[in-house]
């Protein structure tokens, strides 16, 4: 069995002074974030191409249909995943909660099965939509690089409202027989290109963080 997730989060240590600044983004720590990717900063998706211990670099503002904005020091920043409209991407999973003979490669999001058997494979993904119309997110299973038939799942996420993105959670489980050494992965896309897989930071010490992805693997026999 194993339980894996993606939930990188940190805090701004300096203001992002305007909607177009591409200066490095200063945070308490970049530990737990991909070496390159996307950030959720309040209601804006920001792309970065590199990082140091305390900064994100190579900044592009207002991605995935979001708009650039000012952001004050002290707010939460978290990891997001973005897919161009209709383009498949592997779901990045980089943290292990528990693991017994099932292992995660955090560089790829691949999960390797240690023992043959029939498994319950289950995921939940947190979606956010930064567009002005509904957008569909699609997630499916891949084993050993091959798409598993009849496993695509769609969810529609409401558009921006009350000044912020719409959000949704998709959760799916299947039973699947696997051999020792099989590699399982999740893939996804956004049909309209305005939906993300977003980890939402904790709120004021009262609401805990929402991981963007939780993936569990459990052998049933």
C-alpha positions as CSV (number, residue, x, y, z in Angstrom):
1,X,0.0,0.0,0.0
2,X,1.0,3.6,-0.3
3,X,-0.4,7.1,0.0
4,X,1.1,10.0,-2.0
5,X,0.3,13.7,-2.5
6,X,1.4,17.1,-3.9
7,X,1.0,20.1,-1.5
8,X,4.0,22.4,-1.7
9,X,3.3,25.7,0.3
10,X,5.3,28.6,1.5
11,X,4.9,32.3,2.4
12,X,5.9,35.5,0.6
13,X,8.7,37.4,2.4
14,X,8.5,40.5,0.2
15,X,5.7,42.2,-1.8
16,X,5.1,41.5,-5.4
17,X,4.7,45.2,-6.1
18,X,2.6,45.2,-9.3
19,X,0.7,43.1,-11.8
20,X,3.6,42.8,-14.3
21,X,6.8,42.5,-12.1
22,X,9.0,39.6,-13.2
23,X,11.5,40.0,-10.4
24,X,12.4,36.8,-8.4
25,X,9.6,36.0,-6.0
26,X,11.0,35.9,-2.4
27,X,9.6,33.3,0.0
28,X,10.5,31.6,3.3
29,X,11.5,28.4,1.5
30,X,11.1,26.7,-1.8
31,X,11.4,23.2,-0.3
32,X,8.7,20.9,-1.6
33,X,8.2,22.7,-4.9
34,X,9.1,21.4,-8.3
35,X,12.4,22.8,-9.8
36,X,10.2,24.5,-12.4
37,X,6.4,24.9,-12.6
38,X,3.6,27.1,-11.5
39,X,2.6,28.9,-8.3
40,X,-0.8,29.8,-6.9
41,X,-0.5,33.3,-5.4
42,X,-4.0,34.4,-4.2
43,X,-6.0,34.5,-7.4
44,X,-3.1,34.5,-9.8
45,X,-1.2,31.6,-11.5
46,X,2.5,32.5,-11.9
47,X,5.0,30.4,-13.9
48,X,8.6,30.0,-12.8
49,X,11.5,28.3,-14.5
50,X,14.0,28.0,-11.6
51,X,14.4,28.3,-7.9
52,X,16.9,29.0,-5.2
53,X,16.5,28.1,-1.5
54,X,14.3,31.2,-1.0
55,X,13.3,32.5,-4.4
56,X,11.4,31.5,-7.5
57,X,13.1,32.8,-10.7
58,X,12.2,33.1,-14.4
59,X,8.8,34.6,-13.7
60,X,5.9,34.9,-16.1
61,X,2.7,36.4,-14.8
62,X,-1.0,35.8,-15.3
63,X,-1.1,32.2,-16.6
64,X,-4.0,29.8,-17.2
65,X,-6.4,32.6,-17.7
66,X,-5.6,34.4,-14.5
67,X,-4.7,38.1,-14.2
68,X,-1.6,39.7,-12.7
69,X,-2.0,41.5,-9.4
70,X,-0.1,42.9,-6.5
71,X,0.5,40.5,-3.6
72,X,1.6,41.5,-0.1
73,X,4.4,39.9,2.0
74,X,2.9,37.3,4.4
75,X,0.4,35.7,2.1
76,X,0.5,32.0,1.3
77,X,1.9,30.7,-2.0
78,X,1.4,27.1,-3.2
79,X,2.2,24.7,-6.1
80,X,-0.1,24.5,-9.1
81,X,-0.1,22.4,-12.2
82,X,-1.1,23.8,-15.6
83,X,-2.0,22.1,-18.9
84,X,-2.5,23.9,-22.2
85,X,-6.0,23.3,-23.7
86,X,-6.4,19.7,-24.6
87,X,-2.7,18.8,-24.1
88,X,-2.0,15.7,-21.9
89,X,0.4,16.1,-19.0
90,X,1.5,13.6,-16.3
91,X,0.2,14.5,-12.9
92,X,3.1,15.5,-10.7
93,X,3.1,13.7,-7.4
94,X,6.1,14.4,-5.2
95,X,5.5,13.4,-1.5
96,X,5.0,10.1,0.3
97,X,2.7,9.9,3.3
98,X,3.1,6.1,3.9
99,X,4.5,3.3,1.8
100,X,4.9,-0.5,2.1
101,X,6.3,-2.2,-1.0
102,X,4.9,0.6,-3.2
103,X,7.3,3.4,-4.1
104,X,7.0,6.9,-5.6
105,X,9.6,8.6,-7.8
106,X,9.1,12.3,-6.9
107,X,10.9,13.5,-10.0
108,X,8.3,12.0,-12.3
109,X,5.2,11.1,-10.3
110,X,5.5,7.4,-11.2
111,X,4.5,4.8,-8.6
112,X,6.1,1.4,-8.8
113,X,4.3,-1.7,-7.5
114,X,6.4,-4.1,-5.4
115,X,4.2,-7.1,-5.3
116,X,1.7,-8.7,-7.8
117,X,-2.0,-8.5,-6.9
118,X,-5.2,-6.8,-7.4
119,X,-5.2,-3.2,-6.2
120,X,-7.6,-0.4,-5.4
121,X,-6.2,2.7,-7.1
122,X,-7.8,5.9,-5.9
123,X,-7.1,9.6,-6.5
124,X,-8.6,13.0,-5.6
125,X,-7.5,16.2,-7.4
126,X,-8.3,19.8,-6.4
127,X,-9.2,21.9,-9.5
128,X,-9.4,25.6,-9.9
129,X,-10.8,27.5,-12.9
130,X,-9.5,31.0,-13.7
131,X,-11.6,31.5,-16.8
132,X,-14.9,33.2,-17.4
133,X,-16.7,30.0,-18.5
134,X,-17.0,26.5,-17.2
135,X,-14.0,24.3,-17.9
136,X,-13.6,20.5,-17.9
137,X,-10.7,18.7,-16.3
138,X,-9.9,15.1,-17.4
139,X,-7.8,12.6,-15.4
140,X,-7.0,9.0,-16.4
141,X,-4.7,6.1,-15.4
142,X,-1.6,5.0,-17.3
143,X,0.3,1.7,-16.5
144,X,3.7,1.0,-17.9
145,X,3.3,4.0,-20.3
146,X,0.0,2.7,-21.7
147,X,-3.3,4.3,-21.2
148,X,-5.7,2.1,-19.2
149,X,-9.0,1.9,-21.3
150,X,-12.2,3.3,-19.9
151,X,-10.5,5.2,-17.0
152,X,-10.9,8.8,-18.1
153,X,-13.0,10.9,-15.7
154,X,-14.3,14.4,-16.3
155,X,-15.3,17.2,-14.0
156,X,-16.6,20.7,-14.8
157,X,-15.4,23.5,-12.7
158,X,-17.4,26.7,-12.3
159,X,-15.8,29.9,-13.7
160,X,-14.4,32.8,-11.6
161,X,-17.0,34.4,-9.2
162,X,-16.8,36.9,-6.4
163,X,-13.4,37.8,-7.6
164,X,-11.8,34.4,-7.3
165,X,-11.5,31.1,-9.2
166,X,-14.1,28.4,-9.1
167,X,-13.0,25.2,-7.5
168,X,-13.9,21.5,-7.5
169,X,-12.6,18.1,-6.2
170,X,-12.7,15.0,-8.4
171,X,-12.3,11.7,-6.7
172,X,-12.2,8.3,-8.5
173,X,-11.2,4.7,-7.6
174,X,-10.7,1.6,-9.7
175,X,-9.7,-2.1,-9.2
176,X,-6.8,-3.2,-11.3
177,X,-4.5,-6.2,-11.4
178,X,-0.8,-5.4,-11.4
179,X,2.4,-7.3,-11.6
180,X,5.5,-6.7,-9.5
181,X,7.5,-3.8,-11.1
182,X,4.5,-2.3,-12.9
183,X,4.6,1.5,-13.0
184,X,1.3,3.4,-12.4
185,X,0.8,7.1,-13.2
186,X,-2.0,9.6,-13.5
187,X,-2.3,11.9,-16.6
188,X,-4.6,14.9,-17.0
189,X,-5.6,17.8,-19.2
190,X,-7.8,20.9,-19.1
191,X,-10.2,21.1,-22.1
192,X,-10.3,24.9,-22.1
193,X,-6.8,25.6,-20.7
194,X,-8.1,27.6,-17.8
195,X,-8.3,24.9,-15.1
196,X,-5.4,24.0,-12.9
197,X,-4.6,21.4,-10.3
198,X,-3.9,23.7,-7.3
199,X,-2.8,23.1,-3.8
200,X,-4.6,25.8,-1.7
201,X,-2.6,27.1,1.2
202,X,-3.9,27.0,4.8
203,X,-6.1,29.9,5.8
204,X,-5.4,32.0,9.0
205,X,-4.5,28.9,11.0
206,X,-8.1,27.7,10.9
207,X,-8.5,25.9,7.6
208,X,-5.8,23.3,6.8
209,X,-4.1,23.1,3.4
210,X,-5.8,21.4,0.5
211,X,-3.4,19.2,-1.5
212,X,-3.7,19.4,-5.3
213,X,-3.4,15.6,-5.6
214,X,-3.8,12.7,-3.3
215,X,-3.1,9.2,-4.8
216,X,-3.5,6.0,-2.8
217,X,-2.6,2.4,-3.8
218,X,-3.9,-0.5,-1.7
219,X,-3.6,-4.2,-2.6
220,X,-6.8,-6.0,-1.8
221,X,-5.6,-9.6,-2.6
